[in-house]
Amino acid sequence: MFNIWLIEVAAKISSNQRKVTEINCPNCQKKCIDYLYIGDEESRVGYLQVWCNNCLNGINISRVKIPEGLKMISFEEDIDLENIIPKYHKITPNE
């Protein structure tokens, strides 16, 4: 399941291949995917959290290059991510 999230969701987001609103969740098939990059603004390196707002499943990918123009919060910003990212079940590579 992790690989499906990685290929069918995260890769499409990072390549800007499709609008996020057009991507189906691999778990529930709803178009409720959301994401957020968190990283360094200068190097554009950080991590990506991707989740479904309907079934609350998702993945977390570390050490990614953050593409220009996609949603990002800097490591420097003093923002409580719990107010932005819902508590979701993180699918691991073992699932």
PyMOL commands that place a pseudoatom at each C-alpha (Angstrom):
pseudoatom trace, name=CA, resn=MET, resi=1, chain=A, elem=C, hetatm=0, pos=[0.000, 0.000, 0.000]
pseudoatom trace, name=CA, resn=PHE, resi=2, chain=A, elem=C, hetatm=0, pos=[2.900, 2.368, 0.757]
pseudoatom trace, name=CA, resn=ASN, resi=3, chain=A, elem=C, hetatm=0, pos=[4.209, 2.011, -2.802]
pseudoatom trace, name=CA, resn=ILE, resi=4, chain=A, elem=C, hetatm=0, pos=[0.778, 2.798, -4.222]
pseudoatom trace, name=CA, resn=TRP, resi=5, chain=A, elem=C, hetatm=0, pos=[0.646, 5.985, -2.159]
pseudoatom trace, name=CA, resn=LEU, resi=6, chain=A, elem=C, hetatm=0, pos=[4.173, 6.806, -3.245]
pseudoatom trace, name=CA, resn=ILE, resi=7, chain=A, elem=C, hetatm=0, pos=[3.589, 6.270, -6.978]
pseudoatom trace, name=CA, resn=GLU, resi=8, chain=A, elem=C, hetatm=0, pos=[-0.097, 7.087, -7.413]
pseudoatom trace, name=CA, resn=VAL, resi=9, chain=A, elem=C, hetatm=0, pos=[-0.288, 10.078, -5.088]
pseudoatom trace, name=CA, resn=ALA, resi=10, chain=A, elem=C, hetatm=0, pos=[3.016, 11.587, -3.923]
pseudoatom trace, name=CA, resn=ALA, resi=11, chain=A, elem=C, hetatm=0, pos=[4.755, 11.306, -7.300]
pseudoatom trace, name=CA, resn=LYS, resi=12, chain=A, elem=C, hetatm=0, pos=[1.822, 12.994, -9.043]
pseudoatom trace, name=CA, resn=ILE, resi=13, chain=A, elem=C, hetatm=0, pos=[1.849, 15.820, -6.518]
pseudoatom trace, name=CA, resn=SER, resi=14, chain=A, elem=C, hetatm=0, pos=[5.598, 16.415, -6.747]
pseudoatom trace, name=CA, resn=SER, resi=15, chain=A, elem=C, hetatm=0, pos=[5.632, 16.315, -10.540]
pseudoatom trace, name=CA, resn=ASN, resi=16, chain=A, elem=C, hetatm=0, pos=[2.588, 18.593, -10.724]
pseudoatom trace, name=CA, resn=GLN, resi=17, chain=A, elem=C, hetatm=0, pos=[1.282, 15.959, -13.133]
pseudoatom trace, name=CA, resn=ARG, resi=18, chain=A, elem=C, hetatm=0, pos=[-2.278, 16.375, -11.901]
pseudoatom trace, name=CA, resn=LYS, resi=19, chain=A, elem=C, hetatm=0, pos=[-4.116, 18.774, -9.635]
pseudoatom trace, name=CA, resn=VAL, resi=20, chain=A, elem=C, hetatm=0, pos=[-4.411, 17.385, -6.132]
pseudoatom trace, name=CA, resn=THR, resi=21, chain=A, elem=C, hetatm=0, pos=[-8.188, 17.727, -6.358]
pseudoatom trace, name=CA, resn=GLU, resi=22, chain=A, elem=C, hetatm=0, pos=[-8.146, 15.198, -9.208]
pseudoatom trace, name=CA, resn=ILE, resi=23, chain=A, elem=C, hetatm=0, pos=[-6.190, 12.470, -7.382]
pseudoatom trace, name=CA, resn=ASN, resi=24, chain=A, elem=C, hetatm=0, pos=[-8.124, 9.575, -5.864]
pseudoatom trace, name=CA, resn=CYS, resi=25, chain=A, elem=C, hetatm=0, pos=[-7.150, 8.205, -2.481]
pseudoatom trace, name=CA, resn=PRO, resi=26, chain=A, elem=C, hetatm=0, pos=[-5.750, 4.667, -2.859]
pseudoatom trace, name=CA, resn=ASN, resi=27, chain=A, elem=C, hetatm=0, pos=[-7.676, 3.608, 0.265]
pseudoatom trace, name=CA, resn=CYS, resi=28, chain=A, elem=C, hetatm=0, pos=[-11.166, 5.071, -0.087]
pseudoatom trace, name=CA, resn=GLN, resi=29, chain=A, elem=C, hetatm=0, pos=[-11.096, 6.263, -3.728]
pseudoatom trace, name=CA, resn=LYS, resi=30, chain=A, elem=C, hetatm=0, pos=[-12.399, 9.731, -2.742]
pseudoatom trace, name=CA, resn=LYS, resi=31, chain=A, elem=C, hetatm=0, pos=[-10.826, 12.872, -4.175]
pseudoatom trace, name=CA, resn=CYS, resi=32, chain=A, elem=C, hetatm=0, pos=[-9.890, 14.236, -0.754]
pseudoatom trace, name=CA, resn=ILE, resi=33, chain=A, elem=C, hetatm=0, pos=[-6.076, 14.219, -0.947]
pseudoatom trace, name=CA, resn=ASP, resi=34, chain=A, elem=C, hetatm=0, pos=[-4.100, 17.018, 0.665]
pseudoatom trace, name=CA, resn=TYR, resi=35, chain=A, elem=C, hetatm=0, pos=[-0.394, 17.540, 1.246]
pseudoatom trace, name=CA, resn=LEU, resi=36, chain=A, elem=C, hetatm=0, pos=[2.207, 19.814, 2.762]
pseudoatom trace, name=CA, resn=TYR, resi=37, chain=A, elem=C, hetatm=0, pos=[5.939, 20.145, 2.224]
pseudoatom trace, name=CA, resn=ILE, resi=38, chain=A, elem=C, hetatm=0, pos=[7.946, 21.211, 5.266]
pseudoatom trace, name=CA, resn=GLY, resi=39, chain=A, elem=C, hetatm=0, pos=[11.520, 22.241, 4.647]
pseudoatom trace, name=CA, resn=ASP, resi=40, chain=A, elem=C, hetatm=0, pos=[14.316, 24.707, 4.120]
pseudoatom trace, name=CA, resn=GLU, resi=41, chain=A, elem=C, hetatm=0, pos=[13.349, 27.577, 1.801]
pseudoatom trace, name=CA, resn=GLU, resi=42, chain=A, elem=C, hetatm=0, pos=[16.886, 28.124, 0.513]
pseudoatom trace, name=CA, resn=SER, resi=43, chain=A, elem=C, hetatm=0, pos=[17.882, 24.538, -0.302]
pseudoatom trace, name=CA, resn=ARG, resi=44, chain=A, elem=C, hetatm=0, pos=[14.277, 23.449, -1.037]
pseudoatom trace, name=CA, resn=VAL, resi=45, chain=A, elem=C, hetatm=0, pos=[14.933, 20.177, 0.828]
pseudoatom trace, name=CA, resn=GLY, resi=46, chain=A, elem=C, hetatm=0, pos=[12.579, 18.824, 3.456]
pseudoatom trace, name=CA, resn=TYR, resi=47, chain=A, elem=C, hetatm=0, pos=[9.854, 16.271, 3.882]
pseudoatom trace, name=CA, resn=LEU, resi=48, chain=A, elem=C, hetatm=0, pos=[6.387, 15.693, 2.473]
pseudoatom trace, name=CA, resn=GLN, resi=49, chain=A, elem=C, hetatm=0, pos=[3.224, 14.694, 4.253]
pseudoatom trace, name=CA, resn=VAL, resi=50, chain=A, elem=C, hetatm=0, pos=[0.338, 13.445, 2.098]
pseudoatom trace, name=CA, resn=TRP, resi=51, chain=A, elem=C, hetatm=0, pos=[-3.028, 12.390, 3.494]
pseudoatom trace, name=CA, resn=CYS, resi=52, chain=A, elem=C, hetatm=0, pos=[-6.675, 11.819, 2.670]
pseudoatom trace, name=CA, resn=ASN, resi=53, chain=A, elem=C, hetatm=0, pos=[-9.107, 14.110, 4.454]
pseudoatom trace, name=CA, resn=ASN, resi=54, chain=A, elem=C, hetatm=0, pos=[-11.844, 11.477, 4.104]
pseudoatom trace, name=CA, resn=CYS, resi=55, chain=A, elem=C, hetatm=0, pos=[-10.326, 8.225, 5.440]
pseudoatom trace, name=CA, resn=LEU, resi=56, chain=A, elem=C, hetatm=0, pos=[-7.339, 9.829, 7.229]
pseudoatom trace, name=CA, resn=ASN, resi=57, chain=A, elem=C, hetatm=0, pos=[-4.668, 7.569, 5.752]
pseudoatom trace, name=CA, resn=GLY, resi=58, chain=A, elem=C, hetatm=0, pos=[-1.439, 8.866, 4.272]
pseudoatom trace, name=CA, resn=ILE, resi=59, chain=A, elem=C, hetatm=0, pos=[2.325, 8.786, 4.086]
pseudoatom trace, name=CA, resn=ASN, resi=60, chain=A, elem=C, hetatm=0, pos=[5.292, 10.817, 5.230]
pseudoatom trace, name=CA, resn=ILE, resi=61, chain=A, elem=C, hetatm=0, pos=[8.362, 10.992, 2.975]
pseudoatom trace, name=CA, resn=SER, resi=62, chain=A, elem=C, hetatm=0, pos=[11.637, 12.416, 4.251]
pseudoatom trace, name=CA, resn=ARG, resi=63, chain=A, elem=C, hetatm=0, pos=[14.506, 14.058, 2.372]
pseudoatom trace, name=CA, resn=VAL, resi=64, chain=A, elem=C, hetatm=0, pos=[12.632, 15.273, -0.662]
pseudoatom trace, name=CA, resn=LYS, resi=65, chain=A, elem=C, hetatm=0, pos=[13.341, 18.113, -3.041]
pseudoatom trace, name=CA, resn=ILE, resi=66, chain=A, elem=C, hetatm=0, pos=[10.508, 20.628, -2.755]
pseudoatom trace, name=CA, resn=PRO, resi=67, chain=A, elem=C, hetatm=0, pos=[9.266, 21.754, -6.166]
pseudoatom trace, name=CA, resn=GLU, resi=68, chain=A, elem=C, hetatm=0, pos=[8.629, 25.437, -6.753]
pseudoatom trace, name=CA, resn=GLY, resi=69, chain=A, elem=C, hetatm=0, pos=[5.010, 26.507, -6.589]
pseudoatom trace, name=CA, resn=LEU, resi=70, chain=A, elem=C, hetatm=0, pos=[3.742, 23.748, -4.293]
pseudoatom trace, name=CA, resn=LYS, resi=71, chain=A, elem=C, hetatm=0, pos=[2.452, 24.218, -0.727]
pseudoatom trace, name=CA, resn=MET, resi=72, chain=A, elem=C, hetatm=0, pos=[5.333, 24.568, 1.675]
pseudoatom trace, name=CA, resn=ILE, resi=73, chain=A, elem=C, hetatm=0, pos=[6.023, 25.687, 5.217]
pseudoatom trace, name=CA, resn=SER, resi=74, chain=A, elem=C, hetatm=0, pos=[9.566, 26.617, 6.172]
pseudoatom trace, name=CA, resn=PHE, resi=75, chain=A, elem=C, hetatm=0, pos=[11.358, 24.986, 9.090]
pseudoatom trace, name=CA, resn=GLU, resi=76, chain=A, elem=C, hetatm=0, pos=[11.842, 28.566, 10.314]
pseudoatom trace, name=CA, resn=GLU, resi=77, chain=A, elem=C, hetatm=0, pos=[8.118, 29.327, 10.616]
pseudoatom trace, name=CA, resn=ASP, resi=78, chain=A, elem=C, hetatm=0, pos=[6.620, 29.074, 14.069]
pseudoatom trace, name=CA, resn=ILE, resi=79, chain=A, elem=C, hetatm=0, pos=[3.482, 27.196, 13.091]
pseudoatom trace, name=CA, resn=ASP, resi=80, chain=A, elem=C, hetatm=0, pos=[1.735, 24.404, 14.972]
pseudoatom trace, name=CA, resn=LEU, resi=81, chain=A, elem=C, hetatm=0, pos=[1.432, 21.729, 12.279]
pseudoatom trace, name=CA, resn=GLU, resi=82, chain=A, elem=C, hetatm=0, pos=[-1.289, 19.972, 14.290]
pseudoatom trace, name=CA, resn=ASN, resi=83, chain=A, elem=C, hetatm=0, pos=[-3.586, 22.853, 13.318]
pseudoatom trace, name=CA, resn=ILE, resi=84, chain=A, elem=C, hetatm=0, pos=[-2.855, 22.256, 9.619]
pseudoatom trace, name=CA, resn=ILE, resi=85, chain=A, elem=C, hetatm=0, pos=[-2.259, 18.523, 9.238]
pseudoatom trace, name=CA, resn=PRO, resi=86, chain=A, elem=C, hetatm=0, pos=[-4.900, 16.197, 10.692]
pseudoatom trace, name=CA, resn=LYS, resi=87, chain=A, elem=C, hetatm=0, pos=[-3.943, 13.153, 12.716]
pseudoatom trace, name=CA, resn=TYR, resi=88, chain=A, elem=C, hetatm=0, pos=[-3.863, 10.463, 10.078]
pseudoatom trace, name=CA, resn=HIS, resi=89, chain=A, elem=C, hetatm=0, pos=[-2.772, 6.823, 9.967]
pseudoatom trace, name=CA, resn=LYS, resi=90, chain=A, elem=C, hetatm=0, pos=[0.726, 6.811, 8.506]
pseudoatom trace, name=CA, resn=ILE, resi=91, chain=A, elem=C, hetatm=0, pos=[1.104, 3.936, 6.104]
pseudoatom trace, name=CA, resn=THR, resi=92, chain=A, elem=C, hetatm=0, pos=[4.578, 2.460, 6.323]
pseudoatom trace, name=CA, resn=PRO, resi=93, chain=A, elem=C, hetatm=0, pos=[6.622, 0.553, 3.725]
pseudoatom trace, name=CA, resn=ASN, resi=94, chain=A, elem=C, hetatm=0, pos=[5.695, -2.647, 5.569]
pseudoatom trace, name=CA, resn=GLU, resi=95, chain=A, elem=C, hetatm=0, pos=[1.986, -2.174, 4.850]
for i in range(1, 95): cmd.bond("trace and resi %d" % i, "trace and resi %d" % (i + 1))
show_as sticks, trace
zoom trace
